[in-house]
Amino acid sequence: MIFLNHHTSGDGIISALQLLAAVRLEDKPLSRLAQVMQLSPQKIINVDVRSKPPLDSLDELQSAIRKAERELSRQGRVLIRYSGTQSMCRVMVEGPTAEITDRLAQSLADAVRRSIG
């Protein structure tokens, strides 16, 4: 879970506090609140890379990201980042269906491979 008004990435403590706040605000058991949650398909592909140049300097990858984001519109998201400990780029896509999510993640991973893989 990501709460952009608090942080730009997932954080367990923030998630737990937000969950507790929602339970208190709604005054309902968590089991009831969980019934309204919809899960989105997510695909993560780890791509081995030779180097780690700034991702915004990779024109082909940036073009592929813009294309994927246009297709997803407000129904998903793209996150591409380097591993902090390995020579690897992590490609993550969330989308409305598993088929779309898998296709876009593979397309983005291929763009990473062509650029720096």
N, CA, C and O atoms as CSV, one atom per row, in Angstrom:
chain,resi,resn,atom,element,x,y,z
A,1,MET,N,N,0.842,-1.170,0.000
A,1,MET,CA,C,0.000,0.000,0.000
A,1,MET,C,C,0.888,1.234,0.000
A,1,MET,O,O,1.899,1.302,0.699
A,2,ILE,N,N,0.486,2.191,-0.792
A,2,ILE,CA,C,1.239,3.434,-0.856
A,2,ILE,C,C,0.292,4.587,-0.561
A,2,ILE,O,O,-0.764,4.711,-1.181
A,3,PHE,N,N,0.671,5.411,0.372
A,3,PHE,CA,C,-0.089,6.602,0.755
A,3,PHE,C,C,0.748,7.803,0.361
A,3,PHE,O,O,1.589,8.268,1.130
A,4,LEU,N,N,0.509,8.305,-0.857
A,4,LEU,CA,C,1.359,9.351,-1.415
A,4,LEU,C,C,1.373,10.628,-0.586
A,4,LEU,O,O,2.323,11.404,-0.679
A,5,ASN,N,N,0.358,10.862,0.212
A,5,ASN,CA,C,0.389,12.056,1.049
A,5,ASN,C,C,1.318,11.884,2.255
A,5,ASN,O,O,1.555,12.836,2.999
A,6,HIS,N,N,1.844,10.665,2.449
A,6,HIS,CA,C,2.781,10.400,3.543
A,6,HIS,C,C,4.161,9.964,3.055
A,6,HIS,O,O,5.171,10.306,3.670
A,7,HIS,N,N,4.212,9.205,1.946
A,7,HIS,CA,C,5.490,8.653,1.486
A,7,HIS,C,C,5.335,8.196,0.041
A,7,HIS,O,O,4.218,7.943,-0.412
A,8,THR,N,N,6.453,8.086,-0.694
A,8,THR,CA,C,6.389,7.718,-2.108
A,8,THR,C,C,6.514,6.218,-2.362
A,8,THR,O,O,6.411,5.774,-3.506
A,9,SER,N,N,6.733,5.448,-1.325
A,9,SER,CA,C,6.810,3.997,-1.498
A,9,SER,C,C,6.089,3.323,-0.335
A,9,SER,O,O,5.640,3.978,0.606
A,10,GLY,N,N,5.992,2.012,-0.425
A,10,GLY,CA,C,5.321,1.272,0.625
A,10,GLY,C,C,6.068,1.359,1.947
A,10,GLY,O,O,7.298,1.353,1.966
A,11,ASP,N,N,5.344,1.437,3.034
A,11,ASP,CA,C,5.935,1.522,4.364
A,11,ASP,C,C,5.002,0.800,5.324
A,11,ASP,O,O,3.840,1.182,5.469
A,12,GLY,N,N,5.496,-0.225,5.969
A,12,GLY,CA,C,4.660,-1.057,6.832
A,12,GLY,C,C,4.044,-0.315,7.998
A,12,GLY,O,O,2.879,-0.538,8.326
A,13,ILE,N,N,4.807,0.564,8.630
A,13,ILE,CA,C,4.276,1.291,9.790
A,13,ILE,C,C,3.178,2.250,9.360
A,13,ILE,O,O,2.131,2.330,10.002
A,14,ILE,N,N,3.415,2.983,8.266
A,14,ILE,CA,C,2.383,3.900,7.770
A,14,ILE,C,C,1.129,3.114,7.373
A,14,ILE,O,O,0.011,3.538,7.668
A,15,SER,N,N,1.313,1.988,6.715
A,15,SER,CA,C,0.164,1.164,6.323
A,15,SER,C,C,-0.626,0.710,7.547
A,15,SER,O,O,-1.856,0.770,7.551
A,16,ALA,N,N,0.075,0.259,8.580
A,16,ALA,CA,C,-0.606,-0.205,9.791
A,16,ALA,C,C,-1.364,0.935,10.466
A,16,ALA,O,O,-2.500,0.754,10.904
A,17,LEU,N,N,-0.738,2.109,10.550
A,17,LEU,CA,C,-1.405,3.249,11.181
A,17,LEU,C,C,-2.626,3.698,10.384
A,17,LEU,O,O,-3.652,4.047,10.969
A,18,GLN,N,N,-2.526,3.692,9.065
A,18,GLN,CA,C,-3.667,4.076,8.236
A,18,GLN,C,C,-4.801,3.064,8.370
A,18,GLN,O,O,-5.975,3.436,8.389
A,19,LEU,N,N,-4.449,1.800,8.461
A,19,LEU,CA,C,-5.457,0.757,8.648
A,19,LEU,C,C,-6.183,0.951,9.987
A,19,LEU,O,O,-7.410,0.881,10.049
A,20,LEU,N,N,-5.426,1.189,11.038
A,20,LEU,CA,C,-6.039,1.420,12.348
A,20,LEU,C,C,-6.930,2.663,12.342
A,20,LEU,O,O,-7.996,2.675,12.956
A,21,ALA,N,N,-6.482,3.708,11.641
A,21,ALA,CA,C,-7.288,4.931,11.547
A,21,ALA,C,C,-8.605,4.654,10.826
A,21,ALA,O,O,-9.650,5.165,11.229
A,22,ALA,N,N,-8.561,3.846,9.758
A,22,ALA,CA,C,-9.784,3.522,9.013
A,22,ALA,C,C,-10.745,2.702,9.866
A,22,ALA,O,O,-11.953,2.938,9.836
A,23,VAL,N,N,-10.226,1.746,10.621
A,23,VAL,CA,C,-11.074,0.929,11.497
A,23,VAL,C,C,-11.742,1.824,12.530
A,23,VAL,O,O,-12.933,1.684,12.808
A,24,ARG,N,N,-10.979,2.730,13.087
A,24,ARG,CA,C,-11.550,3.634,14.106
A,24,ARG,C,C,-12.577,4.591,13.488
A,24,ARG,O,O,-13.654,4.799,14.046
A,25,LEU,N,N,-12.235,5.165,12.341
A,25,LEU,CA,C,-13.126,6.117,11.685
A,25,LEU,C,C,-14.459,5.472,11.305
A,25,LEU,O,O,-15.522,6.049,11.533
A,26,GLU,N,N,-14.396,4.287,10.731
A,26,GLU,CA,C,-15.602,3.600,10.273
A,26,GLU,C,C,-16.340,2.886,11.400
A,26,GLU,O,O,-17.525,2.576,11.273
A,27,ASP,N,N,-15.644,2.626,12.491
A,27,ASP,CA,C,-16.224,1.932,13.639
A,27,ASP,C,C,-16.841,0.595,13.224
A,27,ASP,O,O,-17.947,0.237,13.629
A,28,LYS,N,N,-16.069,-0.131,12.391
A,28,LYS,CA,C,-16.496,-1.452,11.918
A,28,LYS,C,C,-15.321,-2.406,12.064
A,28,LYS,O,O,-14.169,-1.971,12.058
A,29,PRO,N,N,-15.591,-3.696,12.194
A,29,PRO,CA,C,-14.486,-4.656,12.294
A,29,PRO,C,C,-13.714,-4.732,10.968
A,29,PRO,O,O,-14.270,-4.514,9.892
A,30,LEU,N,N,-12.454,-5.040,11.077
A,30,LEU,CA,C,-11.608,-5.137,9.895
A,30,LEU,C,C,-12.152,-6.156,8.902
A,30,LEU,O,O,-12.049,-5.952,7.692
A,31,SER,N,N,-12.720,-7.235,9.385
A,31,SER,CA,C,-13.274,-8.253,8.481
A,31,SER,C,C,-14.347,-7.667,7.570
A,31,SER,O,O,-14.476,-8.085,6.419
A,32,ARG,N,N,-15.102,-6.722,8.063
A,32,ARG,CA,C,-16.148,-6.085,7.246
A,32,ARG,C,C,-15.537,-5.076,6.279
A,32,ARG,O,O,-15.944,-4.993,5.120
A,33,LEU,N,N,-14.578,-4.324,6.751
A,33,LEU,CA,C,-13.930,-3.336,5.886
A,33,LEU,C,C,-13.174,-4.010,4.734
A,33,LEU,O,O,-13.107,-3.464,3.633
A,34,ALA,N,N,-12.618,-5.171,4.982
A,34,ALA,CA,C,-11.838,-5.873,3.954
A,34,ALA,C,C,-12.690,-6.289,2.758
A,34,ALA,O,O,-12.153,-6.525,1.677
A,35,GLN,N,N,-13.987,-6.382,2.930
A,35,GLN,CA,C,-14.867,-6.811,1.855
A,35,GLN,C,C,-14.940,-5.802,0.713
A,35,GLN,O,O,-15.313,-6.170,-0.401
A,36,VAL,N,N,-14.598,-4.558,0.955
A,36,VAL,CA,C,-14.683,-3.541,-0.096
A,36,VAL,C,C,-13.374,-3.392,-0.877
A,36,VAL,O,O,-13.337,-2.682,-1.882
A,37,MET,N,N,-12.311,-4.047,-0.433
A,37,MET,CA,C,-11.009,-3.921,-1.081
A,37,MET,C,C,-10.949,-4.747,-2.357
A,37,MET,O,O,-11.327,-5.919,-2.375
A,38,GLN,N,N,-10.467,-4.117,-3.424
A,38,GLN,CA,C,-10.281,-4.822,-4.689
A,38,GLN,C,C,-8.779,-4.928,-4.972
A,38,GLN,O,O,-8.067,-3.923,-4.971
A,39,LEU,N,N,-8.315,-6.133,-5.210
A,39,LEU,CA,C,-6.909,-6.351,-5.526
A,39,LEU,C,C,-6.673,-6.165,-7.015
A,39,LEU,O,O,-7.515,-6.533,-7.834
A,40,SER,N,N,-5.540,-5.600,-7.359
A,40,SER,CA,C,-5.157,-5.431,-8.757
A,40,SER,C,C,-4.050,-6.417,-9.077
A,40,SER,O,O,-3.162,-6.638,-8.253
A,41,PRO,N,N,-4.087,-7.014,-10.259
A,41,PRO,CA,C,-2.989,-7.888,-10.652
A,41,PRO,C,C,-1.669,-7.100,-10.670
A,41,PRO,O,O,-1.633,-5.943,-11.088
A,42,GLN,N,N,-0.613,-7.732,-10.220
A,42,GLN,CA,C,0.704,-7.101,-10.185
A,42,GLN,C,C,1.733,-8.067,-10.756
A,42,GLN,O,O,1.687,-9.270,-10.498
A,43,LYS,N,N,2.658,-7.525,-11.533
A,43,LYS,CA,C,3.730,-8.335,-12.107
A,43,LYS,C,C,5.047,-7.627,-11.847
A,43,LYS,O,O,5.178,-6.435,-12.127
A,44,ILE,N,N,6.029,-8.355,-11.310
A,44,ILE,CA,C,7.368,-7.819,-11.087
A,44,ILE,C,C,8.345,-8.678,-11.870
A,44,ILE,O,O,8.338,-9.905,-11.771
A,45,ILE,N,N,9.190,-8.009,-12.654
A,45,ILE,CA,C,10.233,-8.700,-13.412
A,45,ILE,C,C,11.563,-8.066,-13.036
A,45,ILE,O,O,11.734,-6.851,-13.137
A,46,ASN,N,N,12.505,-8.899,-12.601
A,46,ASN,CA,C,13.853,-8.431,-12.281
A,46,ASN,C,C,14.742,-8.643,-13.497
A,46,ASN,O,O,14.856,-9.755,-14.013
A,47,VAL,N,N,15.376,-7.553,-13.950
A,47,VAL,CA,C,16.214,-7.599,-15.144
A,47,VAL,C,C,17.662,-7.340,-14.737
A,47,VAL,O,O,17.966,-6.299,-14.153
A,48,ASP,N,N,18.554,-8.281,-15.042
A,48,ASP,CA,C,19.980,-8.054,-14.798
A,48,ASP,C,C,20.473,-6.957,-15.723
A,48,ASP,O,O,20.127,-6.934,-16.904
A,49,VAL,N,N,21.288,-6.037,-15.185
A,49,VAL,CA,C,21.796,-4.917,-15.976
A,49,VAL,C,C,23.316,-4.827,-15.866
A,49,VAL,O,O,23.912,-5.252,-14.876
A,50,ARG,N,N,23.929,-4.260,-16.915
A,50,ARG,CA,C,25.390,-4.061,-16.947
A,50,ARG,C,C,25.806,-2.819,-16.176
A,50,ARG,O,O,26.891,-2.769,-15.597
A,51,SER,N,N,24.932,-1.818,-16.175
A,51,SER,CA,C,25.225,-0.555,-15.506
A,51,SER,C,C,23.917,0.039,-15.008
A,51,SER,O,O,22.835,-0.463,-15.312
A,52,LYS,N,N,24.031,1.111,-14.241
A,52,LYS,CA,C,22.842,1.748,-13.665
A,52,LYS,C,C,22.831,3.250,-13.954
A,52,LYS,O,O,22.945,4.066,-13.040
A,53,PRO,N,N,22.694,3.605,-15.233
A,53,PRO,CA,C,22.586,5.035,-15.529
A,53,PRO,C,C,21.238,5.559,-15.037
A,53,PRO,O,O,20.325,4.765,-14.806
A,54,PRO,N,N,21.092,6.860,-14.872
A,54,PRO,CA,C,19.784,7.391,-14.473
A,54,PRO,C,C,18.702,6.903,-15.436
A,54,PRO,O,O,18.855,7.004,-16.654
A,55,LEU,N,N,17.629,6.384,-14.894
A,55,LEU,CA,C,16.563,5.834,-15.737
A,55,LEU,C,C,15.963,6.883,-16.659
A,55,LEU,O,O,15.529,6.564,-17.766
A,56,ASP,N,N,15.935,8.139,-16.208
A,56,ASP,CA,C,15.360,9.180,-17.060
A,56,ASP,C,C,16.266,9.550,-18.228
A,56,ASP,O,O,15.870,10.341,-19.084
A,57,SER,N,N,17.482,8.990,-18.279
A,57,SER,CA,C,18.375,9.229,-19.417
A,57,SER,C,C,18.219,8.179,-20.509
A,57,SER,O,O,18.854,8.285,-21.558
A,58,LEU,N,N,17.387,7.171,-20.282
A,58,LEU,CA,C,17.186,6.078,-21.232
A,58,LEU,C,C,15.937,6.373,-22.064
A,58,LEU,O,O,14.817,6.063,-21.658
A,59,ASP,N,N,16.153,6.975,-23.232
A,59,ASP,CA,C,15.039,7.454,-24.047
A,59,ASP,C,C,14.048,6.361,-24.427
A,59,ASP,O,O,12.838,6.559,-24.326
A,60,GLU,N,N,14.557,5.201,-24.868
A,60,GLU,CA,C,13.645,4.122,-25.270
A,60,GLU,C,C,12.788,3.666,-24.091
A,60,GLU,O,O,11.588,3.435,-24.239
A,61,LEU,N,N,13.406,3.539,-22.933
A,61,LEU,CA,C,12.661,3.116,-21.748
A,61,LEU,C,C,11.629,4.167,-21.355
A,61,LEU,O,O,10.495,3.817,-21.027
A,62,GLN,N,N,11.992,5.431,-21.380
A,62,GLN,CA,C,11.055,6.494,-21.023
A,62,GLN,C,C,9.858,6.515,-21.976
A,62,GLN,O,O,8.724,6.745,-21.556
A,63,SER,N,N,10.120,6.274,-23.250
A,63,SER,CA,C,9.039,6.206,-24.235
A,63,SER,C,C,8.110,5.026,-23.927
A,63,SER,O,O,6.888,5.156,-24.001
A,64,ALA,N,N,8.699,3.875,-23.580
A,64,ALA,CA,C,7.905,2.684,-23.252
A,64,ALA,C,C,7.082,2.913,-21.981
A,64,ALA,O,O,5.943,2.457,-21.892
A,65,ILE,N,N,7.650,3.612,-21.006
A,65,ILE,CA,C,6.918,3.914,-19.770
A,65,ILE,C,C,5.719,4.807,-20.077
A,65,ILE,O,O,4.611,4.544,-19.612
A,66,ARG,N,N,5.940,5.860,-20.858
A,66,ARG,CA,C,4.830,6.763,-21.210
A,66,ARG,C,C,3.714,6.014,-21.938
A,66,ARG,O,O,2.532,6.240,-21.679
A,67,LYS,N,N,4.101,5.121,-22.848
A,67,LYS,CA,C,3.111,4.336,-23.597
A,67,LYS,C,C,2.311,3.437,-22.645
A,67,LYS,O,O,1.087,3.356,-22.750
A,68,ALA,N,N,2.995,2.769,-21.724
A,68,ALA,CA,C,2.313,1.887,-20.773
A,68,ALA,C,C,1.387,2.689,-19.865
A,68,ALA,O,O,0.260,2.270,-19.600
A,69,GLU,N,N,1.855,3.837,-19.389
A,69,GLU,CA,C,1.030,4.660,-18.512
A,69,GLU,C,C,-0.208,5.195,-19.234
A,69,GLU,O,O,-1.283,5.298,-18.643
A,70,ARG,N,N,-0.049,5.532,-20.513
A,70,ARG,CA,C,-1.220,5.969,-21.291
A,70,ARG,C,C,-2.239,4.843,-21.399
A,70,ARG,O,O,-3.439,5.070,-21.245
A,71,GLU,N,N,-1.763,3.629,-21.664
A,71,GLU,CA,C,-2.680,2.497,-21.794
A,71,GLU,C,C,-3.377,2.192,-20.467
A,71,GLU,O,O,-4.572,1.896,-20.448
A,72,LEU,N,N,-2.646,2.261,-19.379
A,72,LEU,CA,C,-3.241,1.977,-18.070
A,72,LEU,C,C,-4.178,3.080,-17.612
A,72,LEU,O,O,-5.145,2.828,-16.893
A,73,SER,N,N,-3.887,4.297,-18.032
A,73,SER,CA,C,-4.654,5.462,-17.606
A,73,SER,C,C,-4.702,5.483,-16.085
A,73,SER,O,O,-3.655,5.472,-15.438
A,74,ARG,N,N,-5.873,5.511,-15.514
A,74,ARG,CA,C,-6.014,5.544,-14.051
A,74,ARG,C,C,-6.309,4.152,-13.490
A,74,ARG,O,O,-6.726,4.019,-12.339
A,75,GLN,N,N,-6.092,3.116,-14.303
A,75,GLN,CA,C,-6.412,1.747,-13.874
A,75,GLN,C,C,-5.188,0.965,-13.436
A,75,GLN,O,O,-5.274,-0.249,-13.248
A,76,GLY,N,N,-4.059,1.621,-13.269
A,76,GLY,CA,C,-2.871,0.905,-12.859
A,76,GLY,C,C,-1.706,1.846,-12.706
A,76,GLY,O,O,-1.860,3.066,-12.770
A,77,ARG,N,N,-0.527,1.264,-12.502
A,77,ARG,CA,C,0.674,2.078,-12.352
A,77,ARG,C,C,1.902,1.298,-12.761
A,77,ARG,O,O,1.895,0.069,-12.834
A,78,VAL,N,N,2.958,2.050,-13.027
A,78,VAL,CA,C,4.252,1.502,-13.425
A,78,VAL,C,C,5.288,2.005,-12.438
A,78,VAL,O,O,5.301,3.190,-12.103
A,79,LEU,N,N,6.150,1.126,-11.970
A,79,LEU,CA,C,7.270,1.522,-11.118
A,79,LEU,C,C,8.501,0.777,-11.610
A,79,LEU,O,O,8.527,-0.453,-11.652
A,80,ILE,N,N,9.511,1.539,-11.978
A,80,ILE,CA,C,10.766,0.950,-12.425
A,80,ILE,C,C,11.870,1.577,-11.595
A,80,ILE,O,O,11.980,2.800,-11.510
A,81,ARG,N,N,12.691,0.725,-10.982
A,81,ARG,CA,C,13.776,1.217,-10.129
A,81,ARG,C,C,14.900,0.205,-10.098
A,81,ARG,O,O,14.715,-0.979,-10.382
A,82,TYR,N,N,16.068,0.707,-9.746
A,82,TYR,CA,C,17.207,-0.190,-9.579
A,82,TYR,C,C,17.170,-0.824,-8.192
A,82,TYR,O,O,16.693,-0.227,-7.227
A,83,SER,N,N,17.685,-2.044,-8.120
A,83,SER,CA,C,17.913,-2.674,-6.831
A,83,SER,C,C,19.019,-1.897,-6.133
A,83,SER,O,O,19.966,-1.441,-6.774
A,84,GLY,N,N,18.901,-1.753,-4.845
A,84,GLY,CA,C,19.946,-1.079,-4.087
A,84,GLY,C,C,21.136,-1.966,-3.789
A,84,GLY,O,O,22.190,-1.471,-3.388
A,85,THR,N,N,20.987,-3.276,-3.978
A,85,THR,CA,C,22.050,-4.205,-3.587
A,85,THR,C,C,22.542,-5.113,-4.710
A,85,THR,O,O,23.545,-5.806,-4.546
A,86,GLN,N,N,21.849,-5.119,-5.850
A,86,GLN,CA,C,22.221,-6.027,-6.942
A,86,GLN,C,C,22.281,-5.252,-8.248
A,86,GLN,O,O,21.719,-4.162,-8.359
A,87,SER,N,N,22.961,-5.815,-9.231
A,87,SER,CA,C,22.999,-5.228,-10.575
A,87,SER,C,C,21.725,-5.639,-11.304
A,87,SER,O,O,21.733,-6.487,-12.196
A,88,MET,N,N,20.650,-5.015,-10.895
A,88,MET,CA,C,19.330,-5.428,-11.348
A,88,MET,C,C,18.406,-4.217,-11.392
A,88,MET,O,O,18.512,-3.295,-10.583
A,89,CYS,N,N,17.498,-4.251,-12.363
A,89,CYS,CA,C,16.446,-3.241,-12.460
A,89,CYS,C,C,15.118,-3.962,-12.230
A,89,CYS,O,O,14.841,-4.993,-12.842
A,90,ARG,N,N,14.319,-3.407,-11.351
A,90,ARG,CA,C,13.034,-4.015,-11.026
A,90,ARG,C,C,11.919,-3.297,-11.789
A,90,ARG,O,O,11.763,-2.079,-11.701
A,91,VAL,N,N,11.154,-4.083,-12.533
A,91,VAL,CA,C,10.040,-3.560,-13.326
A,91,VAL,C,C,8.758,-4.069,-12.684
A,91,VAL,O,O,8.544,-5.277,-12.587
A,92,MET,N,N,7.903,-3.145,-12.243
A,92,MET,CA,C,6.651,-3.529,-11.609
A,92,MET,C,C,5.502,-2.817,-12.320
A,92,MET,O,O,5.549,-1.613,-12.572
A,93,VAL,N,N,4.477,-3.594,-12.632
A,93,VAL,CA,C,3.263,-3.044,-13.244
A,93,VAL,C,C,2.067,-3.590,-12.488
A,93,VAL,O,O,1.996,-4.783,-12.193
A,94,GLU,N,N,1.127,-2.706,-12.176
A,94,GLU,CA,C,-0.185,-3.094,-11.659
A,94,GLU,C,C,-1.199,-2.649,-12.692
A,94,GLU,O,O,-1.087,-1.557,-13.249
A,95,GLY,N,N,-2.186,-3.490,-12.950
A,95,GLY,CA,C,-3.154,-3.139,-13.977
A,95,GLY,C,C,-4.510,-3.759,-13.742
A,95,GLY,O,O,-4.719,-4.465,-12.755
A,96,PRO,N,N,-5.427,-3.497,-14.644
A,96,PRO,CA,C,-6.813,-3.950,-14.470
A,96,PRO,C,C,-7.003,-5.456,-14.668
A,96,PRO,O,O,-7.898,-6.054,-14.071
A,97,THR,N,N,-6.156,-6.070,-15.511
A,97,THR,CA,C,-6.253,-7.524,-15.743
A,97,THR,C,C,-4.855,-8.121,-15.736
A,97,THR,O,O,-3.870,-7.424,-15.979
A,98,ALA,N,N,-4.780,-9.409,-15.458
A,98,ALA,CA,C,-3.484,-10.097,-15.461
A,98,ALA,C,C,-2.861,-10.060,-16.852
A,98,ALA,O,O,-1.646,-9.904,-16.979
A,99,GLU,N,N,-3.673,-10.199,-17.892
A,99,GLU,CA,C,-3.157,-10.194,-19.258
A,99,GLU,C,C,-2.487,-8.860,-19.601
A,99,GLU,O,O,-1.367,-8.838,-20.112
A,100,ILE,N,N,-3.166,-7.768,-19.324
A,100,ILE,CA,C,-2.604,-6.442,-19.620
A,100,ILE,C,C,-1.362,-6.200,-18.771
A,100,ILE,O,O,-0.348,-5.712,-19.272
A,101,THR,N,N,-1.439,-6.536,-17.505
A,101,THR,CA,C,-0.327,-6.323,-16.577
A,101,THR,C,C,0.909,-7.097,-17.025
A,101,THR,O,O,2.005,-6.538,-17.073
A,102,ASP,N,N,0.741,-8.372,-17.352
A,102,ASP,CA,C,1.865,-9.197,-17.802
A,102,ASP,C,C,2.462,-8.676,-19.106
A,102,ASP,O,O,3.682,-8.610,-19.252
A,103,ARG,N,N,1.608,-8.308,-20.044
A,103,ARG,CA,C,2.093,-7.822,-21.343
A,103,ARG,C,C,2.904,-6.533,-21.186
A,103,ARG,O,O,3.986,-6.401,-21.758
A,104,LEU,N,N,2.379,-5.591,-20.412
A,104,LEU,CA,C,3.084,-4.325,-20.229
A,104,LEU,C,C,4.387,-4.512,-19.449
A,104,LEU,O,O,5.398,-3.891,-19.777
A,105,ALA,N,N,4.370,-5.357,-18.428
A,105,ALA,CA,C,5.592,-5.607,-17.662
A,105,ALA,C,C,6.662,-6.225,-18.555
A,105,ALA,O,O,7.829,-5.840,-18.480
A,106,GLN,N,N,6.277,-7.176,-19.395
A,106,GLN,CA,C,7.248,-7.816,-20.295
A,106,GLN,C,C,7.792,-6.809,-21.302
A,106,GLN,O,O,8.988,-6.812,-21.595
A,107,SER,N,N,6.932,-5.954,-21.831
A,107,SER,CA,C,7.362,-4.936,-22.780
A,107,SER,C,C,8.363,-3.972,-22.142
A,107,SER,O,O,9.365,-3.616,-22.762
A,108,LEU,N,N,8.095,-3.556,-20.918
A,108,LEU,CA,C,9.009,-2.658,-20.210
A,108,LEU,C,C,10.317,-3.352,-19.857
A,108,LEU,O,O,11.386,-2.753,-19.970
A,109,ALA,N,N,10.244,-4.601,-19.432
A,109,ALA,CA,C,11.461,-5.360,-19.131
A,109,ALA,C,C,12.313,-5.516,-20.383
A,109,ALA,O,O,13.539,-5.431,-20.312
A,110,ASP,N,N,11.677,-5.743,-21.528
A,110,ASP,CA,C,12.406,-5.844,-22.796
A,110,ASP,C,C,13.100,-4.528,-23.124
A,110,ASP,O,O,14.226,-4.530,-23.623
A,111,ALA,N,N,12.445,-3.409,-22.850
A,111,ALA,CA,C,13.046,-2.095,-23.105
A,111,ALA,C,C,14.252,-1.894,-22.204
A,111,ALA,O,O,15.257,-1.332,-22.638
A,112,VAL,N,N,14.171,-2.344,-20.957
A,112,VAL,CA,C,15.332,-2.266,-20.046
A,112,VAL,C,C,16.466,-3.121,-20.593
A,112,VAL,O,O,17.612,-2.674,-20.631
A,113,ARG,N,N,16.161,-4.344,-21.016
A,113,ARG,CA,C,17.195,-5.245,-21.554
A,113,ARG,C,C,17.888,-4.633,-22.771
A,113,ARG,O,O,19.111,-4.705,-22.888
A,114,ARG,N,N,17.118,-4.037,-23.671
A,114,ARG,CA,C,17.710,-3.427,-24.856
A,114,ARG,C,C,18.585,-2.221,-24.496
A,114,ARG,O,O,19.591,-1.956,-25.155
A,115,SER,N,N,18.203,-1.515,-23.475
A,115,SER,CA,C,18.928,-0.302,-23.110
A,115,SER,C,C,20.184,-0.576,-22.290
A,115,SER,O,O,21.238,0.000,-22.561
A,116,ILE,N,N,20.082,-1.455,-21.284
A,116,ILE,CA,C,21.230,-1.656,-20.378
A,116,ILE,C,C,21.427,-3.091,-19.926
A,116,ILE,O,O,22.260,-3.356,-19.060
A,117,GLY,N,N,20.669,-4.027,-20.503
A,117,GLY,CA,C,20.745,-5.417,-20.055
A,117,GLY,C,C,21.926,-6.174,-20.574
A,117,GLY,O,O,22.089,-7.353,-20.261
